[in-house]
Every structure is written in C-alpha cells, then in structure tokens.
Amino acid sequence: MLTDIEIAQQATLEPIVNIAAKLGLKPDDLELYGKYKAKIPASTVKKLGSSKNGKVILVTAMNPTPAGEGKTTVSIGLAQGMSKLGRNVCLALREPSLGPVFGIKGGACGGGYSQVVPMEDINLHFTGDLHAMTAANNLLAAMIDNHIFQGNELDLDENRVLWKRCMDMNDRCLRQIEVGVGGGNFGVPRKDAFQITAASEVMATLCMASDIDDLKARLSRIAVGYNKSGKIVTAGELGAVGSMASLLKDAISPNLVQTLEHVPALVHGGPFANISHGCNTIIATKTAMALSDYVVTEAGFGADLGAEKFLDIKCRISGIRPSAIVIVSTVRSLKYNAGVAKEDLTKPDLEALRKGFANLARHISNMNSFGVPVVVTSNRFPTDTEEELALVRELCEQQGARFEAADIYANGGEGGLDLARCVLDVVDSNTNKDLKFTYDLEDTIQEKIRKVSTSIYGADGVTYEPGVEDKIAALVDAGYGKLPICIAKTQYSFSDDPKKLGAPADYNITVRDCYVSAGAGYVVVLTGTILTMPGLPRHPAALDIDIDPDGVISGLF
C-alpha cells in the first residue's frame, strides 16, 4: 500500500496555468512560483470583485480523536466528487504549519487519493507566507524593545508588554523567556514569551483582512502593551505598520495549487482553531467565490472550535454565508467517544456507537442553531460494517441531518460522489441567507463567553480565575467590549478538560486569561490549560523525515 507522499509523488500534475484557466484566469493574472504553484496578486483579486458569488460549503468535524477523522481529506474528496459531477468548484483551505508537520499531527494536505499537491512544497516552505508572518511579528517585537531601550518616548511599561515573539515550530522551551539579560547594551531586561506563528496575531490579522489597506489599518490597531498610565499603546503609534505590511505584501495574495484530480485549490492562511480562529483567509474564500460556483472550505478541529469561529467571527466580519455545513465523523471516532480503547475500535460495537453518537449529536444541534442545513459524512474505513453505517445514518436522520458515507481516501472523487450529490441537493435547495449568531456584539464580554460556553460547549456556566475579570474590565475601558470573542480551548472535548469525551455535562468552563487581538478584531479568551506554543512529542515526525541525493523527500504525511 502506497503512503500519502508516495501517492502524491507518483501523480501527474497539470501546469498551474492550466488549473488557473479552469477558473477563467490567464497567465498574466498570476504570479508563478515554479510550474505548479502560483499566487493570485492583489491586482487580479481587485479586478475579480464578486463576479460569481459562489455558494460556500463549510466542512467541519466532531471532536478529533487519535483514531483520526480526516476533515481536510473529506473536503478535498468532496470537491473532487463535485467536479466529477460537472460542477465548477474551488477549494479554499488553510496552509500547514511546520510545527505540526514535524510534530505529531503531520501535514495538512489531505491523504490517500484526496490530496492537494505538490504535497511536499505545501507542507514545508510553500510560498513563504508563514515565514513572512514570522518576520513581521518579530520585527514588531524588536521595535518594541528598541523603543524602550532608546528612551521610551511612549512610556511603555516593560512589565506590561503584550506582544510576543513567534516562530513556525514547536518548541516548549520558548514558552517563557527573558530578554535583555545583562542590561546595558543588551537591552532592557524583561520577561517575554514565544508562540507558534499559526497562533500569532499577525496570522489572525492577515486572515481577517480584505485587502492591503485593510491589513494596514488592522496592523495599526494591534495592542503592543500598556504605558505606565495604563493606556494601550498600538503598533501604529510605534510607527511599525509600513515595514510590517511591506514584509506581508506577497503573503496577503492567495496561493493557487491543485488536487490530485486537478481541482483548483486556494491554500492560504493557517491559524490554529484551538488557539486562534482556525479559518483560511477571507481574501482566499472570497476569491474562490468570485471564480467558481461552489466553494468547499474548512474550519479547524471540531465544530465547537473552528466552525463556531467561522460562523461567529469570520462570517460576521466578511458577510460570507455558508449554504451547507458538512460534519465529518468516523465509526471509529464515535466508538472512541464511548470510551472504547483504541486497539478495539475496529471491532463491531453498535452499543458503543449509540453511546458515542452523543458527541456528534451535539455538534449537529449546534450547527443547526446557526440556521444552516447540516450533512453528516462518515469517512469510511475498511473495518466499518454496513450495519454500523446504517445505524449512524439512522441516528443522524433522527437529529434532522442528512447522511452519506464517503470512501474518498482510497477512491478520491469517485468515492465522494454520493456525498457530493447529497451536499449539492442541500445547497441548491437552500435559499436562506440569514445566519443566527451565538451572541450579539452588544453583549458584555462575560455574556458572550457564557453564551458560547453554555450553548455550544454544553457547560453549566463559567468560572474565572483571579484577576481575569479585572483584565476584561480594562479591555472594556480601552474600547474593546463590543468585539467578537475567540475562545482558546482544547480540541479534544467540548469542555476545557481533554479527558471529558462524548457530550460532557455538569461542569463549568474555567477562564484563566483574556487579551485583545485588536488587529484580527476580537477578544481572545484562554480556558483550561491551553498553550499557544506546542511542544514536540516523544517521537516527533521529524525523526522519520529524510531526503535522498536526488532531492526526493520521504516520511512526510
């Protein structure tokens, strides 16, 4: 059996200009990055406007498990199935981060015969977007410390600097650091921290921007820290906006690649959904909408994280309205949510399937609450029985959701035809353009947190650690009280405890910190023990990745 990277390496790719032609783009509309990658520059994006206004299909999932759900794989397979049915479709996906690629999760290009390619390029440096974001982020960090060192005209309080450095790699040793050690020419000593680039505000800000002017306006609003009078100091006041935007001038342009079956895919922006908003760029999604009749996009991790943020944040900011939501599940993951051991997940167990369905049922109910029709798919594995799939179908239909299994890992678009027909039927019959949000912007920050925690997570309420509500009050006083919220929470559970599987009840969400991401345009709420700089596992994927003398890479997945 071929590995994902072997399948990708054996594929015959179309020149990217041919893929662009499927979207009505000419070679002069592109900035080529070799033969199989291109950027769609700002001039082309501006020229497109909203020419087609394609219908958006949001792909999300139940809470992730070690058994694997394959959300990106399903997104790609669904788009390939729709293309086989003669539909003009484009994917809008997130870029991989090097941290997971070399860590435990692996890449973000799908799998089997439902991949975006060239897989090695996309999973590694791609077009340099994340490196540009890292540079812009760390330029601002350097300018902050230099400003303090060079006389501190803005009277920044070195003990209340909010801006963190970042890098696109997992490194737990950088979670807490000290800079300026030694003082004098080494700088002003203070405590600092690193976060992974995918969790950085520069990443989130670029993904929320509509064009370069909007990006600059958002960068100028970034809160870098407090002055000694307790007032927020911004990146605009520091004079950092022009240089930061210059570093991001290419990163803001969407990247065009293709699937194994030559379906166009815009892969652009890659924030994590357990820490950030988990959605690709608004620019890429709207560009895909302008170029195709149907857009398949995804939101990170489970529907309680990525999909909620897509709907409550991205849709609110951009005006995008999905015509259908696809929730990815697996028979194995449903059993896992019932407490079945990983080694026993391949054994038929209808009772465990019923019990574990509680997790999926809550996701279905949550997505229905936004007023968008739901389709559930089971990403099929060889050990799934027809009896098990029939039970999942029955349970989904009892919740008011359509259901279709998909065999897109092994069979690509052909294995996604039934799912594609089902989704198209739902999308084409949906005329509702309204979207019901979980909270109102006029709600207090605490009320927004309570509504998401109780309505989406199923919590009884919210507990605040000491000092957090004082931070919220300071944010309100600074004028940030009417922003949306972005809750950082474990992806493995509805709760803030990764060990609580299924559909947990009788618990509170614990908020341990709160800060503003003014560039992205929301307030970040940290819950449980969530960290913004991941660490490497005992056996990181980096140990298995290699390159031969001919430049052929192995071990990527």
Secondary structure by P-SEA (a helix, b strand, c coil): cccaaaaaaacccccaaaaaaaacccccccccccccbbbbcaaaaaaaccccccbbbbbbbcccccccccaaaaaaaaaaaaaaaccbbbbbbbbbbccccccccccccccccccccaaaaaaccccaaaaaaaaaaaaaaaaaaaaaaaccccccccccccbbbbcccccccccccccccccccccbbbbbccccccccaaaaaaaacccaaaaaaaaaaccccccccccccccccccccaaaaaaaccccbbbbbccccccbbbbcbbbbcccccccccaaaaaaaaacccbbbbbbccccccaaaaaaccccccccccccbbbbbbcaaaaaaaacccccccccccaaaaaaaaaaaaaaaaaaaaacbbbbbbbcccccccaaaaaaaaaaaaaacbbbbbbcccccccccaaaaaaaaaaaaaaccccbbbbcccccccaaaaaaaaacccccccccccccaaaaaaaaaaaaccccbbbbbbccccccccccccccccccbbbbbccccccccccbbbbbccccccbbbbccccccccccccccccccccc
